[in-house]
Amino acid sequence: MKKIGLLILVSIMMTACTISYKFNGSNINYSETPTLEIRDFQNQSPNVYPMLAQMFNEEMKDVFIRGTKLQFTSVAPSMEIEGEIVRWDLTPLAVQENNLASQTRLTMAVKFRFRNNVRPEEDKEETISAYRDFESSKMLTDVQDKLGEELTKEIVDQIFNATMSNW
């Protein structure tokens, strides 16, 4: 009888408690800030990879659509994100005795501005960068699509965390 009573008590407690997990890390008050505008980021880097801006802009929108319930608008948004790609370049690494590098580092940097029109104290402007190393024997044209996707995803995730998670 005690076991049945305990089981009923535990069942009642379990149904009375609700636990909410957010796996995307967002911390948004949707009643206060329901809308967002993400302006297209232009590639301002001296070294131009033609697909980079389009790839970046699509990933930005996809991550914010999947990770939030914000409505996208360009008319009086409660939050705005804009910026530009400021770096896409190569650096030789691990120079060997024959003065040739065995590794090359591809670095991408994005400057962004976040404006919260409801809570201006949350406004921020940052530059975020990421890099990937690859074998110098490979041509950039052979690896830039894959590495560009990886760098874009990493930077977009950092922008999402910086703007939506208050980290």
Beta strands, then each sheet from edge to edge (+ up, - down):
strand 1: 35-38
strand 2: 42-43
strand 3: 71-72
strand 4: 79-95
strand 5: 101-116
strand 6: 124-135
sheet 1: 2+ 4+ 1+ 3+
sheet 2: 2+ 4+ 5- 6+
end
